[in-house]
Amino acid sequence: MSPAEILHHVFGYPKFRGEQEQIIQHILNGGDALVLMPTGGGKSLCYQIPAILRSGVAIVISPLIALMHDQVIALQQYGIKAAYLNSALNFEQTRNVSRQLSKNELDLLYVSPEKLLTTRFLEFLNQTEIALFAIDEVHCVSQWGHDFRPEYTKLSILHQRFPTIPRIAVTATADDPTKKDIITHLGLENAKIFTASFDRPNICYRIVQKQNAKAQLLEFLQTEKHNNDAGIVYCLSRKKVDDTAKWLAQQGWKALPYHAGMDKGTREQHQMRFLREEGVIIVATIAFGMGIDKPNVRFVAHLDLPKSLEAYYQETGRAGRDGLPANAWMAYGLQDVVMLRRMVDNSEADEQHKRIEQHKLKAMLGYCEITTCRRQVLLNYFGEHLATGCGNCDTCIEPVSTWDGTEAVRKALSCIYRTEQRFGVQYLIEVLLGKKTERILKFQHDKVSTFGIGKELNNEQWHSLFRQLIARGLVSVDVEGFGSIRLTENSRPILRGEEQVFLRKDIGKKHRNKAYSRSSQWRSFTGNEKILWDALVNKRSNLANTQSVPPYVIFHDSTLEDIVLQQPQTLAEFANLSGVGAKKLDHYGKIFIEILGEHIIKYGIPVADKPITATIERETVISESAEITIDLLKQGTNIQDIVTERKLKYTTIYSHLSSGIETGQLELEQVITDLTEQEINEIEDHFLSQESLEALKPTFEHFDSIYNYDVLRCVRASILYRIK
């Protein structure tokens, strides 16, 4: 089969995205490739499809056991011959995999870099037909990256020992220093570099000023309706992880801690629960995340500032891998800056490393304090230009007001100077506000010219101002001086009156409850649709538990959503759903069609976004999407062209049109043009002979399936309109 046929027949996707097809063809032709593609962008397919098509076995180097395990069982669900070798296997399991490998029975074999580099395994590979080498999470090769693994730097041995075997190195994040390290360490100077857009438009980015981080987190979870959603909460310290997880659990959330200080068994148990249960929140240090393939993580929250934009992008990218809306939320405060700078300055790294880490931290701070679109800044960091605001971040949804802070900034800088650059932010604010504290009186700073000159701003506003000064590099934090604030060269033009400074106005408390609601737009199911959704999720969970696999390897949420919206009632219709390949169709098609059939018998097929009932007082709500379809028909566009133009299923289009009939916007004859008046009357008579108009199946079966459900739905809508 061709790559496109493998994509459709095995994986169940209609077409390639971005440069996937070109990457696959490049590998099939024997070339090396470095692929930079965002999380959820389809990196794995770029080596999995060549692995199926090329002769021999693909060796995939992966950093974590969890990542290997998840990817292998997911591939096996598609009917692909895959296995892994790592320390989690016992002797008999290891021997069985080795036997499969020696008999050329595998398409893909996942191994750790440590396993690959053993003399015995390399000798074993010498006797094996190899299709390709795939190096996953390749950013681990770089000391500038956020998940450095020194073993990765030795993988240049692959090119030395197997120079004719194509290599594909893939990662979701790599800034310029990281990319240069990858190319150098792996000998990829002649590799073709493929860089996909780093944009994750389904993620809504939002940053708030830290006040009470736990309370703000809870408010975020409640406001954005993340009840029963899977999510990750990142904290900088192990103690904070434990405290936050315990506190969330006390508030009624299914929250579990994860960090390197826990015993291995508990840590693995918590990770497994996160993967296999619905609605689990993992509270973790950055030790958690790499290798997590769970597609329906609906939010990632940071209670502390990440050390770089690269780390932030990688961590937030674990939300919404399925392409459905997700949230990236962070609470950021001045104490984060002090802590991270202390960590960098006190590290044992050389001066070059420290300079690069300081540069990355400054970029992270600048991102937090910007007044323009966050996505533009984030993409710009990775060398990508976004011409206009994204419309899906806090600064776009609720634009940030700015103010001329030049005079206030000069007062702050003068106060730093007058107090001899020896004190922290809170002390400086107390001087500016004219507070005669014991310390201020002790140091006689009630006598300096800046004492009490800043009463036009309150304590919170001064904190915001100092935070922005630090982010812009106008002042610095002296870690060795216990967090004292010092002037930098950048502050001189302002003190001399040569530059203006415009600062962001922080969002006041009255706006803090604003819900962006992007995260829950996709799951707008109510009434009978919600009942169907829950039934599908429960069936998926039962199937997953029986096989001891995570639910998402059965079907992603997006596939279940398609079942609700498109109502596939035959295997042929089910095969057209995204993510349904031949093997999954064979294993699960009838099972889920049966769930749908039982639902239709009981409730009928939902019209638009609301359930059908026979209640005359019912008010039909037309979705925005349905209005577009109805308008197109009114303009004379035929149904086939509407399907093509809108790229929706016929069932969805007829659902829209039936809602138009029920609300009197359309006549039945405008939609159903191939039935005689007598046929329509016969269908209506049978509907009206039933106790309820809810179920379609009795009428469908009464006429021996002559009329499909789309036709019956429209006729029923006509009846409902007339009896209102």
N, C-alpha and C positions, 0 to 999 in steps of 0.2 A: 504494500500500500504506500501511497504518497504521504508526506507529512500532514497534509490537510485531511486526508482520509483517516489517519491515525487520530488526529485531533478530534474529529467528529465521531468516529466509530468507537474509539476506546475511551476518550475523555468526555465526550458529549458536548463539546463546544463547537459552535457553528463556524467560527473564523478566528484567525490569529489576531493578536493585538500588537500594535506598534511594530517593532522590528523582530518580533519572535521568529517569523518565517525566514528572514534573512540570516539570523543567527544560526538557526537549525541547519539551513543549507550550507552555511560556511563550515560548520562542524562536520556535516556529512561529506563535504569535499576535502576534509582532512586538515582544516586550518585551526589555529589557536585563537581563542577569543577571551577578552576581558569584558564582562557584562555588568554594567551598573544600572540596576533597575529597582524601583521602589518595592517595598514589601507589598505583597498582593498583586504585583504586576505580572506574575507568571514566569519568574526566573527558572523554576524547576523544570517546566516543560521544555526549556531550551536545551537541556541535556537529556531529559527523559525520553523525548521522541527520537533523537539520534541514537540513544541506547537501544531502542526497540528495532530501529532500522539497520544499524550497522552490525556487522558480524562480530561475535564475541560478547564479552561482558563489560559494562561500564563500571569503573571503580569511582565511587563518590566519596570524597574525603569530607567528613562532617565533624564538627567540634564536640557535639554533645550526644549522649546516649538517647535522651528524650527525642531529639530531632530525628535521629536515625529510625527509632522505633515508630514514631508517628508517620514518617514518610513511607516507610516500608509497608505498614498495614494499610495506608491509604492507597498505595499502588496495587497491593494485592486485591483490594476491593474492585479495582478496575480490571482485574484479571492479568496483571503484569507480574512476571516472575522476578521478584525482588527479595533480598535478604540482607542481613547485617551481621558483622562480626565485631563483638565488643565484650567487655568483661561481664556483662549481664547474662551471657549465655553459659550454660554448664558444658561439661566435656562432650556429652552426647549431642547436644544442639550444635556445638562448634564443629564436630565431626560431620554432622549431617550437611551443614552449609558448605564445608570444604568439599564434601562429596559432590554436591550440586555444582560447585564451581569447576571441579575437575572434569565433570561430564558435560560442561558447557550448557547447563540447564538454567542459567540465570541471565536475565537482561541487565540487572543492576545489583551491585554489591556495595553497601555502605560500610565504611571503616573510619576509625579515628586516625588522625595524623600519627599518633604514637604507635598504633597497630601497623599502619602502613610502613613505617620506617624501620620495623624490626627486620633483621637479616633474613629470618625464616620466611616472612611474608613476601619480601622482595624476591627471594629465590623462587617462591611459589608462583609469583606473577610471571617470572621468566618462562614458565612452562604453560602459561595460560594465554588464550587468545583475548586480547583486550580491545574493546571497541573505542573507548575514550577514557580520559580522566576528567572528572568534574571536581573542582575545589569550591565547596560551598562556604558561605560566610567568610570570604577571602580577606575582608578587612582585618581579620585576626592576625594577618601577617605583619601588620604595621605597628611599630611602637608608638606611633601617634594616634592609632585607632583607639576605640573605647572598649574593646574586648581582646586585648593583646594575648596571643598564645605563641610562645617562643618556638614551639614545634613546627608551626607553619613556615617559619623562615627556612626550614631545611627541605621544603618540598621541591626545591629546584632539582633534586635528585631524579624526579620523574622525567624531566627533559633530558637529563644526562644519560639515564639508563634506557629510556624508551623514546628516542628522538622522533620517531615516525608516528607516534600515537597522538592524536589531537587532544588538546587540553582546553577546558573552558572554566574560567574562574569567575564566580558570581558573588555579588554583594548588593545590599540595599543602600549602603551609604559609604561614600569615600570622598573626602575633600582632597585638595591637590597634594598635600604632604602624604596622605594615606595612599593615594593612587600611585604616586612615585615609588613608594616603598613596595607596593604590590608588584609592580613591573620589575623592579630591580631584584627583589628576593626570589621571584619565581622565574626569572629569565623570560619575561613576556614582551621583550622589546619589539619583537616582530609580530606580536598578536594584534588582531584587529580589535579596536575598542568600540563597543556599542554602549551608548549612553541614552537611556530612555528618560523621559520627563520624570523628575522627582516629585511632581505634583500629586498630592492625594486629595482630590477635590471633595471627597466624601467626608473628610475629617474637618470638624469645626474647632479651630484653635481659640483658646480663651485663657487669659492670665489675669489674676486678681492680686491686689496688694494683700500681703499676709497680715492678718490681725489675730484671729483665733483659728488656726489652720484646720483643726479637727471639726470645729463647728461649721466652718466655711465648706469643708468637704461634704459634710452631711447635707448642708443646704443645697449644694450643687447636685448631689445624688437625688434629692427629693424634687428639686425644681425641674430637673431634666428628665424626671420619671424613669430613673434607671433601676427601679425595683425589678428584681428577678433577671437583671442583665449581668453578663460576665464582664469583669473589669479588672484592671491592675492599678494599684496605688503604690507609687514609688516613694521611699523615704531614704534619707542619707545614712542613718545609723540603724544598727540592729535593735537598739533599745526602742527607738521610735517606731520601728516596724511592729515590735511586740505590743507596745502600748496602743498603737492605732488599730491593730487588728482586734485586740481585746475590746477596745472602746466601740468599734463598729458592731461587733458581735452583741454587745450589751444594748445597742440601739436597734437590734433586730435584723441586722444584715448578716448574710452567710459569708463571713470574712475569715481568712486563714493567713497566718504569717509565713514568710519564706525568707531565710537568709543563711549564710554560710556557717553561722554559729550554732545552728540547730543540728540535732543528730540526723544522720543521713536518712534513716528510715522514715522519720516524721516528715522531713523535707520532701522526700519522694512521694509519700502518701498525700501530702497537701497538693503537690503538683499534679498527681493523678486525679485527685478530686476536681481540681480546676479544669482539667482536660475533659473529664467524663461526666461531670454533673452540670446541670443548667444553673445559671445565676450565682456562681461562686466568684467572690472577689478575693484576689490574692494581694496582700500587702507585703511588699518586698523591697530589698535593696536591689541594686542593679545586677546582682548575681542571678536574678530571675529574668527570663525573657528570651534570650537567644536560643533558638531551637523550638520555640513555642509556635506551633502551626495552627492554633485554634482560630478559625476565621471569624467567629461571631463575638469577638471582644468589642463591646459597645463603647467602652470608655477607657482611657488611660489618664490617671491623675498623678500629678507630682506635688508632694507636700514640701519638697525641697528643690532647690535649683540644680539642674543637671550641670555637669562640668563643661559641656560644650554643646554647640548646636548640632553637631554630628550625633552625639549621644541622645540629645533630645529628639531628633528626627527618628533615630532608630527605635527609641522607646515608644514614642507616640505612634509610630508606624505599626505597632502591634495591635492597634485598634482598627476595626473595620476592614480587615483583610478580604472580606467577602464583597467589598465594594458598596455596602449599604452604609447609611449615615452613622457617624460615630463622633465622639467628643474627645478632645485633648485639652484637659483643664490643668492649670497650675496655680498654686499660691506662692508668691515670691516676695521675699523681704530682705532687708539690709543684712540681717544676721546670716543669711545664706552666703552672701558675698564674702563676708569676713571669714566664715568657716572654710569656704572653698579656697580662698586665697591663702589661708594659713596652711591648708593641705598641700597646695602647690609649693609654697615657699619652704615648707619644712620637709619636703620630699628629698630623697637621696639622688634624684635625677641630676644630670649635668645642666649647665646653664642654658645650652641650646634647647634642651627639652623643656626647661622651665619657661623660657621665652615663648615657645610655641603654645604651651598650656595657658600661659597668661593671655596670649592673643585669642585663644579659643574662648576663654572665660569672658573676655571683654566683648567678644561678638555675641555671646549668650546674654550678657547684661544689656547690650544695646537692643537686642531683640525684645527683651522684656519691657523696655522703656519707650519703644517707638510710638509714634502717633499715627503712622501710616499702616497700610495693610501688612499683617504679619506674614501671610503667605509669600508676598513679594520679597520680603527680607529673607525668609527661610530659603526660598528657591535661589535667590541671588547668591547666597552663601555657597551653593553648589554650582554656581556658574550658569544659572538658568534665569532668563528674563521673563517676567510676567508684566504685560503692558498695562493692565488695569487692575484695580482692586478685585479680590476674589469674591467678595460678598458672603463669605462663610468663615469669618473670624470676628472676634469681638470688636476690633477697631473698624471693621467695615459695617457690621450690623448695627453697632452703636458708636458712631464716630467720636473720636476723642477730641475734646476741646483743648485749645492751647491758650496760653496767656503770656504776656510779656513779663518774664521773671527777672529781667536784667537787674533792676534795683535790689530785689530780694536776694539774688545770687551774690551781688557785690557785698551786701551786708553779711551774708554767710561766710564769704571768703575773708572779709575783713575780720570777722569774729575768730576765724581759725588763726589768722595771723596774730591778732591781739592777745590770744591765749597761748601763744608760742607753739602752736601745732602739737600740743601734748594731750588733747582730750578727744573723747569719742563724741558721737552724734548727740546723744541725749544731753550730755553736759553742755554742749554748744547751744542746743535749743533752749535750755534753761537760762543761759546767759542772754540770748537774744530776746527771750520773753520777760527778762528782768526778775527772775526768781531769786530771792536771797536765801539759797540753801546753805547748809553748813559748809559744804565743800567750796562753794563760790565765795563765801565770806572768808574761808580759810586762805584761799589763793588771791583774795582781794580783787576778784574779777568783777565785783560790783562797781569798781572804780574805772574800768576800761570804757572807752568811748562807744563800744558796741553793746554795752549792757542795756537791755530794755528797748532796743531800737527795732525789734522785730515783732511787735505786738499786733501788727496787721494780719499775721498768719497765726493759726493755732498749732498745737503740738503735732497733730496728724499731717497738716500741710507742710510743716518744716521737715518732717521725716521724708515725705515724698520728694521735696526739693533736694535734700542731701542724697537720697537714693539716685536721683537723676544726675546729680553732679558726679557721683562715683561712676555711674554707667557711661557717662560721656568722657570720663578721664580728666575732668577738671580738678578733681581732688583724688587722693589715693588713701587707702587704708593701710596703716602701718601695723602689720601683724605683730612684729616684735615689740611694738609700743602699746600692746594691749588694745588694739583697735583704734588708736588715735588717728585723727583725720589730718592729712597734710596737703599742702598746695602742690600743684604740678605746674610745669611750664605753660600748659594750656590755659591756666587761669590768669596769666599776666595781662593779656589784651583786655579781658573783662574788667579787671581791677583798674586798668588805665582808662576805661571808658571807650575803648576802641571797638567793642563787639556787643551786639545784643544777644540775649538768650531767651528763646521761647520754650516754655516747659509745658508738659501735659497736665491738664486738670484731671486729677484722679476722680473716678466715679464715686459719687457719694453713696452713703448707706441706703438712701431711699431708692437707688437703682439696683441694689444688689440682688433683688429677687427676680430680676428680669429673666425669663426663660427664653432661650434661643430655640428650643424645641426641634432643632435639626436632627437630633439623635433619635427621635421617635416618629419622624414623619413617615418612614417606610412602614411602620407597624401601626397603621391607623385602623386596624381591624376592630370592629365592634359587633355586637349582636351575634348572628349566626356565623359570620365570617370568623369571629374570634373563637367560637366553639370549634369550627373546623380546624383553625390554626392549632389550637391546643390538642386536638385529637391527633393531628399529624406529628406534632412535637412528641407527644407521649408514645406513639408508635415507634418513632425514630429512637427514642430513649430505650424502649424495650428491646428493639433489635440490636442496639449497640451493647446493652448490658449482656444479652445472650452471647454475643461474640467477644465480649471483653475489649471493646474498642471505643474510642470517643464518638459521640453522636455525629459529629461533623464529617466523619469519613463515610457515613451512610449517605447523607445529603447535607449540603450547606443550607443555611436559613433561606438563602435566595431561591433555592429550588423549591422549598416548601412554600415560600411566598408565591412562586409561579403557579403551584398547584391550586392555591386559594384563588388566585386571580384568573387563571386560564381554564380551570375546571376540566382537565384532560380525562376523558371517559373511555378511551381505548389505548392500547399499547402504542399504537402509531402516534397518537397525540402526546402520550407521555414521553415518547422518545424525543420529541421536539423541545422538551424542557432543557434549560441550560444545566450542564453538569450530569446529564443522564447518558452514559455510554452504553454499549451493548451488554456488558456484564451486569451493570447495575439495573438496567431495564429487565434483564432476565431474572435477577435476584429479587428486586423490590417493586417492579412495576405493578404487578397484580395486587400486591399487598396494599399499596397506597391508593390504587384505583378503587379497591374494595372499601377503604376508609371513606373515600370521597362519595362512593355510591350509597353507603349507609347514611351519610350526612344528607345527601340529596333526597333520599326517601323520607327523611324526617323533616327537613327544613326547606327543600327546594334549592335552586341556584340563586345566590344573592344577586340583586340588581344594583348596579353602581356600587356604592360603598355601604349600603344598608341592607338588612335582611328583608325578604319579602314576607308580608303578612296580609291577611285578608281584612284587616281592620280599616274601616272607612276613614276614621279620623287620622290615620297614619300620614305623616308629612314626609314625602320623598325628598331626600337631599341629593342634589346633583353635584358630583365631583367636578373639579376644574377640568380634568382630563375628559370627562364625558361631555362637557359643554363644547369642547373643541371638536369632538367627533360629530356632535349634533349639528353644529354650525357648518361643518364641511358637507354634510348630507344636504342641508338646506340650500347650500350654494350650488348643488348639482353634481357634486363628486360622488361617483358610484362607490359601493362598499369595498370592492376589490382594490380600488385606488386608495381608499382611506386606509385600508390595512397596510398597503405598500408604503404610503407616505408616513404613517405614524409608527410603522414597525411594531405593530401589536398583533396579537392573535385575533382570529375571527371571533372567537368566543368573547374576548374582551370588548371588541367593537360592538357586537350585538348586545352585550350587557349595557354599554353606554346608550345605544339606540333605544333599547327597551325602556330605560329610565326616561328618555325623551318622550316616548309614547305615554308612559304612565303619568307624566306631568303635563300632558297636553301640548308639548312643543312639536311633536311629530304625529302624523297619522299613521296607522298601521300599514296602510297601502303604500306609503312612501318607503317603508323598510322591507316589507314582505311583498314582493311583486309577482311571485310565481304560484300563488294559491288562488283558487276560484273562491267566489263568495260562499258557495256551498261547503267547501272544505273548511273555510274559516268558521262557519256556523257550526259545523260538526265538532270541531275542536273546542269551541266555546261551550257548546252544550255539555260536552263531557267534563270540562272544568267545573261548570256550574252544578253538575250532578254530584260532585264530591263534597264532603263535609268541610273541607278547607281548600283554599287556593294555594297553600304553601308548597305542596309536593308536586313536582313535575313528572316523576317517574310513573305513577299510575296512568297518566294520559299518554306518556311515551309508549308504555307497554300495550295499552289498549289499542293503539293504532299500529301495532307490530313494528315499531321503530321506523315507520314511514316518514314521520316528521321529526327532525332533530331538535335538540334542546334549545337551540337558538331561536327557532321558529316558535316553539311552545312558549318560551319566555316572553316573546314579543306579543303573542296573542293574549297571554295572561295579563300583560301590562295594559293592553287595550281594555280588558274587562275591568281592571282595577281603576282605570281613569273614569270609566263610565259610572261605576257604582259609588264614587266619592260624593 
